[in-house]
Amino acid sequence: MTYFTRATAAAGVFLAAAGLLAAGPAQAAPHLHGNRLHLTITRSGARADSGRSALLRCLPPQGHPYAAEACAELTAARGDIDRIPARKVFCPRIYSPVTATAHGRWNGRTVDFRRTYTNSCELRARTGSVFDLGDRPAAH
């Protein structure tokens, strides 16, 4: 039978704490609760407040009509919208430019994205579900 004294237990606690301190600072895990992007879509020539917008939050997915899909695509692309694989769709050759913007934070990094696409079909083909905001008007 093994008996531990208070001194032995205190020494064990001290050695464990010293080991943690010697290991150095812990690497910060990505803060998924901080993954949030304010997304806007504005048609060229339209009033600035006539576009659509959403605040995408990813833990839990909310604030966006397709939040779960958008969060999954952004997670796979490590928060880089340009890395989302383009969908293979046929888009009409209609020139009706739309500008997409995303501002916020993803895994501790600042996201500042702005691109203009030929039309909304091309926007959705290039950005997946992220800018698929539905037909809702901008929140005021």
Buried (B, 14 or more C-beta within 10 A) or exposed (E): EEEEEEEEEEEEEEEEEEEEEEEEEEEEEBEBEBBBBBBBBBBEEEEEEEBBBBBBBBEEBBBBEBBEBBBBBBBEBEBEBEEBEEEEEEBEEEEBBBBBBBBBBBBEBEBEBEBEBBBBBBBBBBBBBBBBBEEEEBEE
